Amino acid sequence: MLAAVGASGVELRPELIELRTGPLVLMQEGTPLSVDQQMIVQMFSSAEIEFTVDLHLGPVETRVWTCTWQED
């Protein structure tokens, strides 16, 4: 996901990036944080997973919806 952000061409200061999934902060000020693996497993077992990437460069916001098509 962060590779896609970097490849997007947006202004980027890696030392400011914050990455969250739901309420759980995975990266703050460009540094990965220690997280509870059980919490991660629980969140990634959900039908929907929300990620937030905050570049901390201003008030602009966008939302992207995507899906994974799987045949059962």
Phi and psi in degrees as a GROMACS rama.xvg file:
@    title "Ramachandran Plot"
@    xaxis  label "Phi"
@    yaxis  label "Psi"
@TYPE xy
-68.3524  -29.4724  LEU-2
-63.6195  -39.4155  ALA-3
-64.9341  -40.2316  ALA-4
-62.0555  -45.1366  VAL-5
-64.621  -35.7033  GLY-6
-80.5454  -7.96142  ALA-7
-73.9486  -18.0307  SER-8
90.2072  0.52543  GLY-9
-72.8657  156.611  VAL-10
-60.3914  137.108  GLU-11
-144.664  130.93  LEU-12
-123.038  98.6595  ARG-13
-52.9974  -30.802  PRO-14
-72.3126  -5.67275  GLU-15
-106.92  -11.9249  LEU-16
-64.2438  136.954  ILE-17
-124.343  132.853  GLU-18
-124.189  127.826  LEU-19
-129.711  149.586  ARG-20
-122.391  115.993  THR-21
58.2701  -134.396  GLY-22
-86.1394  -4.29283  PRO-23
-86.7198  121.71  LEU-24
-84.9432  120.831  VAL-25
-97.7833  -30.3268  LEU-26
-144.266  134.946  MET-27
-137.023  133.796  GLN-28
52.3543  38.3914  GLU-29
77.2203  4.95783  GLY-30
-114.17  125.341  THR-31
-62.5939  141.66  PRO-32
-106.883  156.912  LEU-33
-72.8864  133.422  SER-34
-131.899  157.665  VAL-35
-74.0789  113.546  ASP-36
-62.5927  -33.5175  GLN-37
-63.766  -38.5796  GLN-38
-63.7483  -42.5835  MET-39
-62.5677  -46.4711  ILE-40
-59.7378  -42.9824  VAL-41
-63.0038  -45.43  GLN-42
-66.5297  -39.2162  MET-43
-79.6361  -6.72368  PHE-44
-88.0021  -8.45184  SER-45
-73.066  155.162  SER-46
-66.5999  -28.3838  ALA-47
-126.899  139.409  GLU-48
-127.656  125.977  ILE-49
-104.091  128.891  GLU-50
-116.647  144.26  PHE-51
-127.017  127.302  THR-52
-113.876  114.655  VAL-53
-107.859  116.997  ASP-54
-83.2532  -12.3933  LEU-55
53.0805  45.29  HIS-56
-122.7  11.5525  LEU-57
146.554  -176.943  GLY-58
-87.926  2.90942  PRO-59
-71.6943  142.112  VAL-60
-139.943  146.346  GLU-61
-143.403  160.789  THR-62
-130.002  136.695  ARG-63
-125.816  131.784  VAL-64
-111.522  137.234  TRP-65
-147.257  169.952  THR-66
-149.736  165.822  CYS-67
-114.655  123.52  THR-68
-90.0478  123.208  TRP-69
-129.496  138.97  GLN-70
-95.2052  128.386  GLU-71
